[in-house]
Amino acid sequence: MDNLALKSIYEQVYSQGKENFFTFSTADVSQEVLREMDWADKTVLEVGCGTGETAYLIALAGGHVLGIDYAASAIDEAKHRHQHPNLNFETRGLEEAAGVYDVVVMQEVIEHTDDPMAALALLRKLAKPDGHIIVTCPSFVNLRGIVWMTLQTLLQVPMSLTDKHFIIPTNVEAWAAQVGLSCRWRTFRYSQAHGEDMITDMRKRLTNALRDAKLDNTRVELLLDWLKQVSTFLDDTDYNGAKALYHLTPIASWIRS
């Protein structure tokens, strides 16, 4: 799927109400971003801000925030939902972003881009030399991820209409190194990785994905029952959450292009 087709999907998602499309709220992701640093008096750009929840929380925490998204319907909704003196929204894609900021945020977007490493390179140019880049996305170093990547690799069963990349921390570390960024990371949302939310998520996704791929979906509940049993043996660790947060900073010795 090319970027224009993806944009068309998101225009439809936001115009019809994103709550009708996504299985889970991203409120927990916004909170993880918020607690990552002190936002007071920071200039902040959020790329792919959607309907503006995270940008608004950062403004409440003292940041001076510009939220951008290439979906005009998302920006219209963000302006309707959130007003703050330190907050502005504009319809604009990553390639059209300008300026330099103390912090650049990309929440749940990089997995949808054509080229994640190129996206990181653009984010780096938008961050000050001593700035911060915070990226969140799904992580697949967990039970849910292993099952989905098995289906994706062997049977070409798509996970969603919009995900282009199935990212694990070593991917981001490698991309970051290529564009002069250091990287530290952590994961969270364990229930979706190997708990009850995983079962809810996979019941919906797998049933629909197998149907769309014209494969038998009548045995999904058998797999889910097995996964419930297996998940009781799994503990939460630093690396096996369903979501990952990456905190990237420019490497001082890197020559800025």
Rosetta blueprint (number, residue, H / E / L):
1 M L
2 D L
3 N H
4 L H
5 A H
6 L H
7 K H
8 S H
9 I H
10 Y H
11 E H
12 Q H
13 V H
14 Y H
15 S H
16 Q H
17 G L
18 K H
19 E H
20 N H
21 F L
22 F L
23 T L
24 F L
25 S L
26 T L
27 A H
28 D H
29 V H
30 S H
31 Q H
32 E H
33 V H
34 L H
35 R L
36 E L
37 M L
38 D L
39 W L
40 A L
41 D L
42 K L
43 T E
44 V E
45 L E
46 E E
47 V E
48 G L
49 C L
50 G L
51 T L
52 G L
53 E H
54 T H
55 A H
56 Y H
57 L H
58 I H
59 A H
60 L H
61 A L
62 G L
63 G L
64 H E
65 V E
66 L E
67 G E
68 I E
69 D E
70 Y L
71 A L
72 A H
73 S H
74 A H
75 I H
76 D H
77 E H
78 A H
79 K H
80 H H
81 R H
82 H L
83 Q L
84 H L
85 P L
86 N L
87 L E
88 N E
89 F E
90 E E
91 T E
92 R L
93 G L
94 L H
95 E H
96 E H
97 A L
98 A L
99 G L
100 V L
101 Y E
102 D E
103 V E
104 V E
105 V E
106 M E
107 Q E
108 E L
109 V L
110 I H
111 E H
112 H H
113 T L
114 D L
115 D L
116 P H
117 M H
118 A H
119 A H
120 L H
121 A H
122 L H
123 L H
124 R H
125 K H
126 L H
127 A E
128 K E
129 P E
130 D E
131 G E
132 H E
133 I E
134 I E
135 V E
136 T E
137 C E
138 P E
139 S L
140 F L
141 V L
142 N L
143 L H
144 R H
145 G H
146 I H
147 V H
148 W H
149 M H
150 T H
151 L H
152 Q H
153 T H
154 L H
155 L H
156 Q L
157 V L
158 P L
159 M L
160 S L
161 L L
162 T L
163 D L
164 K L
165 H L
166 F L
167 I L
168 I L
169 P H
170 T H
171 N H
172 V H
173 E H
174 A H
175 W H
176 A H
177 A H
178 Q H
179 V L
180 G L
181 L E
182 S E
183 C E
184 R E
185 W E
186 R E
187 T E
188 F E
189 R L
190 Y H
191 S H
192 Q H
193 A H
194 H H
195 G L
196 E H
197 D H
198 M H
199 I H
200 T H
201 D H
202 M H
203 R H
204 K H
205 R H
206 L H
207 T H
208 N H
209 A H
210 L H
211 R H
212 D H
213 A L
214 K L
215 L L
216 D L
217 N L
218 T L
219 R L
220 V H
221 E H
222 L H
223 L H
224 L H
225 D H
226 W H
227 L H
228 K H
229 Q H
230 V H
231 S H
232 T L
233 F L
234 L L
235 D L
236 D L
237 T L
238 D L
239 Y L
240 N L
241 G L
242 A L
243 K E
244 A E
245 L E
246 Y E
247 H E
248 L E
249 T E
250 P E
251 I L
252 A L
253 S L
254 W L
255 I L
256 R L
257 S L
